[in-house]
């Protein structure tokens, strides 16, 4: 018995085939860690299937969390470019806003961190361990000071570039 293909080109899904990942993230855990586990660099604890802050449990396995791994490899997931005359005039204020927003976000999400703030011509480049933090930093700047905000998401690399200027 032969299987006829409908005119629309639809093919039934075969469940015995391997499918490529839609987004590949080298830093995402591929398996559950032994619980409890603690990051030897930052002290974040892996418990109940997620990373969180807390007291180091006795007998915890020592691992490196994905955020510390990205920081060590100098491989950011997000870039936030902040430029313009407004930045030059209000540099310290804008950097305090970015750091404050990172601290607030990091309380609930230990893997969301700023890796570095590097000087550039007419601004700074902020690198982050998480694409969501990069998006949130751009939105925080836009909410507080308006200006132009652009997002460039590269799905193949799981990378976000945010540009804010005023």
PyMOL commands that set and color helices and strands:
alter all, ss='L'
color gray80, all
select helices_A, chain A and resi 66-73+85-89+91-108+131-145+155-157
alter helices_A, ss='H'
color red, helices_A
select strands_A, chain A and resi 37-39+45-47+50-52+61-63+78-83+114-120+123-128+148-154+159-165
alter strands_A, ss='S'
color yellow, strands_A
deselect
rebuild
show_as cartoon
